Amino acid sequence: MGEHHRDGGLVIAIDGPSGSGKSSTSRGVANARGLRYLDTGAMYRAMTWWMLRHDVDTGDPVAVAKHVPEPVITVGTDPSAPSIEVDGVDVSTEIRGEEVTGHVSAVSAVPEIRARMLADQRAIITLAGRETGGIVVEGRDITTVVAPDAPVKVFLTASQEARANRRSAEVEGSDVSATLESLTRRDTLDSSRATSPLRQTKDAVELDTTGLTLPEVIDHIVRLAEQAEQSSPTG
């Protein structure tokens, strides 16, 4: 755990369920440490948006798999202004809509989708390691599959009520109880899928964000990064 990524950059891997605070935390840590930032969930959402726009039946894994190579997804890794484009179109707002949210778990469960995303994500991590000080990567399989050798692994959690309140606050006028129901359903799908399910690794630090402020969570992870660098042979 004391080793840096093989390409020289520091990789901070953050997993956790929807609404646990991954995005705001990861961006804050990246800004604090001068690192790049990757939201892998946005990449799956972008793929889902493309499938829906091209009338692909997201409930048919064979149909989804057939189109996996087609979308051109471009990810911006600036933590202050992350961006994502599909075929040259900025979809940063569109991928957060209810339609994409309702289909992303099904698309994400397709093995061919995950294989492409894994390759793309590792390429982004490698590039960040070569060109910058490293990267903060957030998602649901970062510590287990995407970057299992990351020197800093964190699994964020929060009570379902806190997560539902946070998600509802992000979408004006949304119903907390409906959001809670959606989160529960998403948790079940993400944790039970056959390919790369959401789970906590033994060497990941679990951090319950329910009663913590965002600066407190960021500071905790920044300290973990400092400790990892101090214990590294190259640190």
N, C-alpha and C positions, 0 to 999 in steps of 0.2 A: 504493500500500500504506500510505501514511501517513494515509489518511483514515479517520475514524470511520464507523460505519454511518450511513445517511442520517437516522435518527431520533434520533441523538445519543448512543447508548450504544456502549460498546466491545464488539465481537464477537470472541471468540476461538474459532476453528474448529479442531476436532481430529478428524482421520480416522485410520483404521488398522484392521488386521484384528482378529478376535476374539482376546482374550488378550494384546493388546499393552499393556494398562494404561490404556485410554482412560477408563474410568469413575472409577477411583480418582484418576487424575491430574486429570481435569476437575473433579471435586468438590473436590479439594484446591486447585486454582488458583482456582476460584470462591470458596471460603471465604477464601483469602488476599487476594483482591482485592475482596471484598464484592459479588460478582456473582451473578446467577441461574445456574441450571444446567439444561441440557436434554439428556436421553439420547434421541436419536431412534430408536435401536435398540429401546428399550422400547416406543415407539409402534408399530413394526412388529410386535413381539411381541404387543402388545395386540390388534392387528387379527387376527393369526393365532389367538390364543386365542379371539376371538369367532367366527371362521370354523369352528374345530374344534368349539366348543360348539354351534353351529347346524348341524352336520353338512354343511358346505359342503365339496365336494371340492377340497382345496387344490392338487391337481394339474391342475385344470381352470381355466385363466385366465379363461374366459368366465363360469364360475360364480362365481368370486371377484369379478370386476369387477361383476357384477350386484348384489352386496351392499355395495359400497364405501361408499355414503352412510349406511348404517344404524347402525353402532356409534357411540355417543357416547363419545368418549375425552377424559378430563380429566387434564391433566398438572400436577403440582405441581413448581415449579422451585426449591424451597429446597434448596441443595446439602447441607445437614446432614440433611435428611429428605425426599428426593425421593419422589414418589408418582405412581401412575397408576391411574386408575379407568376401567372400561368399563361404561357404562350404570349408573353409580352404585355399582359393585362394585369394591372394591380388589383388583387382580390383581397387585400387586407381586411376590408370591411365585410365584403360578401361572405367570406368563409365563416364569419361569426354568427350568421343568421340561423334561424330555427330550422330551415330546411337542411342545411349542411349538418347541423348539430344532430338532427334526427337520423342521419344516414351514415355518419362518419364511423361509428363502431362497426357496422357491417362491412364497410369498405376496408377498414383497418385490419379486419380479421382474415382477409384473403392473403394466403402465404406469398403469392407473387407480388402483391403490393408491398408487403413488409420486406421482402428481399430487395426490391428496388430502393425503397426508402432507406434501408440499412446501408446500402452501397453509397447512396447520395449523402447520407448523414456522415458516414465515416470519411468521405472525401472532403466535406466541409470542415470537419474536425482536423484532418491532416493539414489542410491549407492554413487554417488558423494557427496550428502549431508551428508551421514553417515561417509564416509571415508576421505573426504577432506573438504576444506573450501566452496565448492560449485561448480557451473558450469555456463558457458556462453553457451546458446543454441540459435542456429540460424536456421531460416527457413521461412515458410510462414503462419504457424498457431500456432506459439509458444505462443504469447500473448493472442490469442483468445481461443485456445483449449488445447494445450499441458501443458502450465504452466500459466494459467490465474491468479494464486495467486502470481506470481513472484513480488518481491518488486521493480524491475527495468524492465520497459517495454519500448522498443525503436522501432520505425518504421523508418527504413532508406529509403530515397528516393534519386533520382538523375534524372536529365533530361534524356530523352531517348537517346539523342546524346552522353552524357557522359557515359551512361551505355553501349551503343554499342561500343564506343571507347575502354572502359575497357575490354569488352569481346573479341574484336578483338585483342587487345594487348596480351591477354592470349593465343591465338591460332595463331601461326605464319602463315602469309600468308592468313589469313581469310579476307573476304570482309566486310567492315564496313556497307555498305548499306544492304547486305544480313543478317548481324548480327542484324541490326536494325529491319528488317522485321521479323526475328525469335523472337526477344524480344517482339515485338508488339503482335505477335500471342500467345506467351507464357503468356503474361500479361492477354490477353482476356480469355484464357483457365483457368488460375489460379484464376482469379477474379470471373468467372462466374460458376465454378463447384458447384454442389449441396452440396457436402460434404466438410466442412472446407475450404471455399474460402479464398483467400488472401484479408484481409481487416484490417483497422486500428481501434484499440479500442480507446474509449474516453480517457482512462487513460494512453495511450502510448505516449511517447514524440516523436514527429516527428522531424527527423534530416535530412535536405537536404545536401547531401555530395558533390553536384556538384562543389562548389567553395572552398571546404575544403581539406586540406592535410590529409593523413591517420593519422599522429600523432595528429592532431587537433580533428578528429572524436573520436579517442581512448580516448584522454584526456577528452573530453566532457562526454563520457559514464562513465569513471572512476569516475568523479566528481558526477555523478548521483548516482553511487553505494555508494560513501562515504556519500552522503546526506541521502540515504535510511537507511544506517546503523546507522547514527546519530539519525534518527527519530524513529528507531526501539526500542521497549521496552526492547529488549535483547541486543541492540547495545551499 
